[in-house]
Amino acid sequence: MASFYVISEIYPTEDAEKVRISVINLFPETNIIIREGRLEGEIKDIQHLMNMVIEQKIRYAFLESIHRHSDIASFSISLNKQAAFAGKVNLVDEPKPLGEIVFRGEVREPVIYFEKMLGIQGYISAREQTTSATHNGGQARSHL
């Protein structure tokens, strides 16, 4: 079972409602709580975000970001608040002055999960298997 969450700091110079709108633009199915300068929420459905990623033609960049920021059972990536407010997905690698929206999740094998969601099965996972086989002397290990 996959669980997804969103977190964003709300700085004193920011309008909390605009930060809320930024999050809702990416994740409309989210229970949001704002308290003490922080927005948090449990995301019920990520399909809207996946559709945006596909429409903006950033599937591969999105998947590479998941790959760089994940382990076997979780991931955490950052999205630009201002772009989200404008209804766009923009991945953040470097911290921004106004902060970002952190999208994190607990899901088994995040790369494979998102490859399926984005319709690009094997883009990274197949490459990982090839790299693993190369590091094992060119021989893939058999588990028979």
Backbone as CSV, one residue per row, in Angstrom:
resi,resn,N_x,N_y,N_z,CA_x,CA_y,CA_z,C_x,C_y,C_z
1,MET,0.842,-1.186,0.000,0.000,0.000,0.000,0.883,1.245,0.000
2,ALA,0.566,2.187,-0.823,1.336,3.425,-0.926,0.682,4.528,-0.101
3,SER,1.523,5.343,0.531,1.066,6.514,1.282,1.868,7.713,0.805
4,PHE,1.175,8.826,0.587,1.827,10.028,0.071,1.495,11.225,0.948
5,TYR,2.485,12.113,1.089,2.344,13.273,1.968,2.946,14.503,1.310
6,VAL,2.484,15.661,1.758,3.017,16.929,1.289,3.327,17.799,2.504
7,ILE,4.444,18.522,2.426,4.866,19.421,3.505,5.416,20.683,2.849
8,SER,5.087,21.828,3.418,5.674,23.072,2.935,5.731,24.075,4.075
9,GLU,6.892,24.660,4.238,7.029,25.742,5.213,6.309,26.965,4.654
10,ILE,5.665,27.721,5.541,5.028,28.979,5.153,5.807,30.088,5.839
11,TYR,6.542,30.832,5.033,7.395,31.880,5.579,6.571,33.115,5.928
12,PRO,7.055,33.943,6.858,6.306,35.133,7.290,5.919,36.069,6.139
13,THR,6.697,36.080,5.076,6.391,36.949,3.932,5.402,36.314,2.958
14,GLU,5.010,35.067,3.201,4.103,34.357,2.298,2.671,34.409,2.796
15,ASP,1.756,34.360,1.851,0.331,34.253,2.136,0.004,32.756,2.246
16,ALA,-0.445,32.323,3.416,-0.740,30.899,3.644,-1.758,30.368,2.641
17,GLU,-2.716,31.200,2.247,-3.727,30.766,1.283,-3.099,30.479,-0.085
18,LYS,-2.112,31.267,-0.476,-1.431,31.021,-1.754,-0.619,29.732,-1.708
19,VAL,-0.023,29.443,-0.578,0.710,28.182,-0.434,-0.279,27.018,-0.508
20,ARG,-1.430,27.163,0.151,-2.472,26.126,0.104,-2.930,25.905,-1.341
21,ILE,-3.159,26.988,-2.076,-3.582,26.877,-3.476,-2.503,26.182,-4.309
22,SER,-1.248,26.503,-4.063,-0.143,25.850,-4.781,-0.200,24.338,-4.603
23,VAL,-0.424,23.907,-3.375,-0.496,22.470,-3.084,-1.724,21.850,-3.741
24,ILE,-2.872,22.507,-3.621,-4.111,21.987,-4.212,-4.001,21.906,-5.738
25,ASN,-3.269,22.827,-6.344,-3.081,22.773,-7.799,-2.377,21.491,-8.230
26,LEU,-1.498,20.968,-7.386,-0.784,19.726,-7.701,-1.503,18.495,-7.169
27,PHE,-2.069,18.636,-5.981,-2.683,17.502,-5.280,-4.081,17.883,-4.797
28,PRO,-5.084,17.914,-5.688,-6.421,18.353,-5.275,-7.071,17.451,-4.223
29,GLU,-6.659,16.208,-4.172,-7.223,15.251,-3.215,-6.335,15.151,-1.980
30,THR,-6.227,16.247,-1.237,-5.334,16.286,-0.077,-6.039,16.892,1.121
31,ASN,-5.894,16.241,2.265,-6.365,16.818,3.529,-5.255,17.710,4.052
32,ILE,-5.492,19.014,4.061,-4.452,19.972,4.439,-4.690,20.518,5.836
33,ILE,-3.598,20.599,6.582,-3.598,21.230,7.905,-2.513,22.300,7.880
34,ILE,-2.872,23.513,8.308,-1.889,24.593,8.405,-1.787,24.978,9.869
35,ARG,-0.555,24.920,10.378,-0.336,25.325,11.768,1.123,25.720,11.958
36,GLU,1.303,26.734,12.752,2.643,27.187,13.141,3.596,27.346,11.954
37,GLY,3.133,28.015,10.912,4.009,28.295,9.782,4.354,27.109,8.915
38,ARG,3.495,26.109,8.917,3.782,24.895,8.152,2.479,24.312,7.606
39,LEU,2.533,23.890,6.362,1.416,23.191,5.745,1.786,21.720,5.662
40,GLU,0.865,20.861,6.051,1.070,19.414,5.955,-0.207,18.785,5.429
41,GLY,-0.065,17.692,4.745,-1.251,17.015,4.272,-0.983,15.596,3.833
42,GLU,-2.011,14.792,3.953,-1.965,13.431,3.421,-2.661,13.457,2.071
43,ILE,-1.957,12.988,1.064,-2.469,13.008,-0.304,-3.257,11.724,-0.534
44,LYS,-4.502,11.881,-0.957,-5.351,10.712,-1.187,-5.174,10.126,-2.587
45,ASP,-4.797,10.971,-3.557,-4.679,10.513,-4.941,-3.620,11.356,-5.655
46,ILE,-2.689,10.707,-6.334,-1.630,11.435,-7.040,-1.848,11.462,-8.554
47,GLN,-2.983,10.960,-9.021,-3.214,10.876,-10.465,-3.165,12.245,-11.144
48,HIS,-3.689,13.279,-10.479,-3.659,14.625,-11.066,-2.216,15.056,-11.334
49,LEU,-1.337,14.841,-10.365,0.078,15.181,-10.553,0.668,14.372,-11.704
50,MET,0.360,13.079,-11.764,0.892,12.242,-12.840,0.421,12.751,-14.202
51,ASN,-0.851,13.152,-14.292,-1.372,13.700,-15.547,-0.626,14.976,-15.937
52,MET,-0.345,15.836,-14.959,0.390,17.073,-15.228,1.804,16.767,-15.726
53,VAL,2.453,15.806,-15.093,3.814,15.414,-15.489,3.812,14.916,-16.939
54,ILE,2.828,14.118,-17.292,2.722,13.597,-18.656,2.424,14.729,-19.638
55,GLU,1.456,15.596,-19.297,1.083,16.706,-20.182,2.248,17.668,-20.413
56,GLN,3.049,17.902,-19.384,4.188,18.814,-19.505,5.419,18.149,-20.130
57,LYS,5.292,16.862,-20.427,6.375,16.103,-21.070,7.649,16.100,-20.230
58,ILE,7.461,15.882,-18.923,8.622,15.818,-18.022,8.686,14.471,-17.298
59,ARG,8.117,13.432,-17.910,8.104,12.107,-17.272,9.499,11.628,-16.907
60,TYR,10.439,11.766,-17.823,11.785,11.245,-17.584,12.506,12.047,-16.507
61,ALA,12.362,13.357,-16.535,12.980,14.201,-15.498,12.369,13.897,-14.132
62,PHE,11.047,13.706,-14.090,10.369,13.378,-12.841,10.890,12.047,-12.301
63,LEU,10.976,11.063,-13.165,11.440,9.740,-12.747,12.897,9.776,-12.295
64,GLU,13.728,10.535,-12.977,15.132,10.676,-12.554,15.207,11.307,-11.162
65,SER,14.344,12.281,-10.886,14.321,12.912,-9.566,13.901,11.902,-8.496
66,ILE,12.882,11.108,-8.792,12.462,10.051,-7.859,13.641,9.110,-7.614
67,HIS,14.326,8.725,-8.674,15.458,7.803,-8.570,16.557,8.363,-7.663
68,ARG,16.882,9.640,-7.839,17.944,10.273,-7.038,17.554,10.447,-5.570
69,HIS,16.266,10.530,-5.298,15.813,10.860,-3.945,14.930,9.760,-3.356
70,SER,15.347,8.507,-3.543,14.551,7.402,-3.010,15.439,6.287,-2.488
71,ASP,14.818,5.422,-1.710,15.457,4.181,-1.303,14.472,3.060,-1.630
72,ILE,14.617,1.909,-1.049,13.791,0.756,-1.413,12.307,0.933,-1.075
73,ALA,11.983,1.790,-0.086,10.590,1.880,0.352,10.068,3.301,0.531
74,SER,10.827,4.313,0.103,10.336,5.685,0.263,11.049,6.631,-0.702
75,PHE,10.479,7.819,-0.842,11.079,8.857,-1.675,10.690,10.214,-1.109
76,SER,11.422,11.229,-1.511,11.105,12.605,-1.132,11.694,13.531,-2.192
77,ILE,10.812,14.254,-2.898,11.275,15.212,-3.902,10.679,16.580,-3.596
78,SER,11.301,17.608,-4.156,10.839,18.978,-3.929,10.301,19.576,-5.219
79,LEU,9.200,20.336,-5.062,8.540,20.984,-6.187,8.468,22.484,-5.921
80,ASN,8.579,23.271,-6.961,8.591,24.722,-6.837,7.202,25.260,-6.495
81,LYS,7.113,26.058,-5.420,5.834,26.632,-4.973,5.241,27.588,-5.995
82,GLN,6.070,28.467,-6.545,5.558,29.475,-7.477,5.035,28.832,-8.756
83,ALA,5.737,27.841,-9.261,5.265,27.125,-10.445,3.952,26.408,-10.131
84,ALA,3.866,25.799,-8.957,2.640,25.104,-8.551,1.470,26.076,-8.466
85,PHE,1.721,27.279,-7.967,0.665,28.290,-7.882,0.128,28.608,-9.277
86,ALA,1.012,28.564,-10.275,0.630,28.817,-11.669,0.086,27.562,-12.353
87,GLY,-0.008,26.444,-11.608,-0.546,25.211,-12.167,0.456,24.393,-12.955
88,LYS,1.737,24.543,-12.643,2.791,23.806,-13.341,3.615,22.985,-12.359
89,VAL,4.174,21.895,-12.849,5.092,21.065,-12.065,6.505,21.498,-12.424
90,ASN,7.292,21.838,-11.409,8.683,22.212,-11.622,9.498,21.569,-10.512
91,LEU,10.405,20.687,-10.893,11.241,19.970,-9.929,12.338,20.881,-9.405
92,VAL,12.642,20.760,-8.116,13.649,21.598,-7.471,14.802,20.715,-7.009
93,ASP,16.005,21.024,-7.471,17.192,20.318,-6.989,17.943,21.138,-5.956
94,GLU,17.919,22.454,-6.115,18.591,23.358,-5.178,17.537,24.076,-4.343
95,PRO,17.776,24.274,-3.058,16.814,25.009,-2.230,16.546,26.407,-2.790
96,LYS,15.284,26.830,-2.728,14.871,28.143,-3.218,14.616,29.075,-2.034
97,PRO,14.756,30.398,-2.243,14.546,31.352,-1.146,13.167,31.234,-0.491
98,LEU,12.130,30.962,-1.278,10.788,30.834,-0.710,10.455,29.395,-0.335
99,GLY,11.432,28.542,-0.400,11.184,27.153,-0.032,10.490,26.403,-1.147
100,GLU,10.081,25.217,-0.830,9.456,24.377,-1.825,8.356,23.539,-1.193
101,ILE,7.682,22.815,-2.052,6.678,21.847,-1.624,7.379,20.499,-1.631
102,VAL,7.396,19.832,-0.504,8.035,18.524,-0.414,6.957,17.456,-0.600
103,PHE,7.146,16.632,-1.621,6.266,15.509,-1.923,7.026,14.260,-1.526
104,ARG,6.488,13.541,-0.545,7.176,12.335,-0.097,6.183,11.188,-0.008
105,GLY,6.732,10.001,-0.028,5.852,8.853,0.028,6.540,7.622,0.551
106,GLU,5.704,6.723,0.989,6.152,5.406,1.430,5.518,4.405,0.480
107,VAL,6.348,3.837,-0.359,5.883,2.896,-1.365,7.039,1.957,-1.689
108,ARG,6.730,0.689,-1.827,7.769,-0.289,-2.153,8.298,-0.017,-3.558
109,GLU,9.606,0.078,-3.680,10.291,0.313,-4.951,9.692,1.508,-5.712
110,PRO,9.921,2.717,-5.194,9.333,3.921,-5.797,9.605,4.080,-7.295
111,VAL,10.800,3.739,-7.744,11.117,3.907,-9.168,10.194,3.043,-10.019
112,ILE,10.052,1.786,-9.662,9.181,0.885,-10.425,7.728,1.349,-10.341
113,TYR,7.297,1.790,-9.165,5.933,2.293,-8.967,5.649,3.444,-9.940
114,PHE,6.555,4.429,-9.988,6.325,5.593,-10.844,6.560,5.292,-12.321
115,GLU,7.431,4.347,-12.639,7.555,3.923,-14.037,6.194,3.439,-14.537
116,LYS,5.513,2.641,-13.736,4.185,2.135,-14.115,3.175,3.266,-14.210
117,MET,3.173,4.167,-13.215,2.222,5.285,-13.206,2.395,6.177,-14.438
118,LEU,3.628,6.321,-14.891,3.928,7.223,-16.005,3.998,6.512,-17.355
119,GLY,3.784,5.199,-17.347,3.768,4.451,-18.605,5.131,4.296,-19.259
120,ILE,6.183,4.252,-18.447,7.539,4.079,-18.999,8.269,2.970,-18.233
121,GLN,7.615,1.806,-18.139,8.185,0.677,-17.423,9.564,0.338,-17.954
122,GLY,10.482,0.135,-17.017,11.816,-0.303,-17.367,12.799,0.802,-17.696
123,TYR,12.356,2.063,-17.699,13.258,3.163,-18.070,14.485,3.206,-17.165
124,ILE,14.273,3.184,-15.865,15.390,3.183,-14.917,15.613,1.792,-14.348
125,SER,14.541,1.068,-14.021,14.702,-0.233,-13.371,15.489,-1.208,-14.251
126,ALA,15.286,-1.188,-15.560,16.053,-2.068,-16.454,17.518,-1.649,-16.482
127,ARG,17.759,-0.351,-16.472,19.126,0.172,-16.452,19.827,-0.250,-15.165
128,GLU,19.100,-0.231,-14.055,19.661,-0.645,-12.764,20.062,-2.119,-12.807
129,GLN,19.226,-2.952,-13.415,19.542,-4.377,-13.501,20.771,-4.603,-14.370
130,THR,20.897,-3.852,-15.464,22.058,-3.960,-16.344,23.319,-3.535,-15.609
131,THR,23.236,-2.427,-14.873,24.378,-1.940,-14.096,24.777,-2.958,-13.047
132,SER,23.796,-3.553,-12.388,24.061,-4.555,-11.360,24.752,-5.774,-11.972
133,ALA,24.284,-6.207,-13.135,24.892,-7.361,-13.795,26.330,-7.057,-14.194
134,THR,26.583,-5.842,-14.667,27.934,-5.430,-15.050,28.864,-5.452,-13.850
135,HIS,28.382,-5.005,-12.707,29.200,-4.991,-11.502,29.436,-6.399,-10.939
136,ASN,28.640,-7.356,-11.377,28.815,-8.737,-10.927,29.597,-9.544,-11.968
137,GLY,30.527,-8.886,-12.660,31.365,-9.576,-13.642,30.634,-9.925,-14.916
138,GLY,29.572,-9.157,-15.221,28.824,-9.404,-16.444,27.824,-10.527,-16.313
139,GLN,27.762,-11.142,-15.167,26.846,-12.246,-14.950,25.703,-11.807,-14.039
140,ALA,24.490,-11.968,-14.500,23.347,-11.717,-13.626,23.241,-12.903,-12.676
141,ARG,22.959,-12.631,-11.442,22.858,-13.714,-10.459,21.555,-14.480,-10.630
142,SER,21.641,-15.757,-10.509,20.459,-16.600,-10.568,20.016,-16.929,-9.154
143,HIS,18.719,-16.872,-8.939,18.177,-17.176,-7.614,17.436,-18.504,-7.618
144,LEU,17.896,-19.451,-8.427,17.228,-20.758,-8.504,17.732,-21.696,-7.460
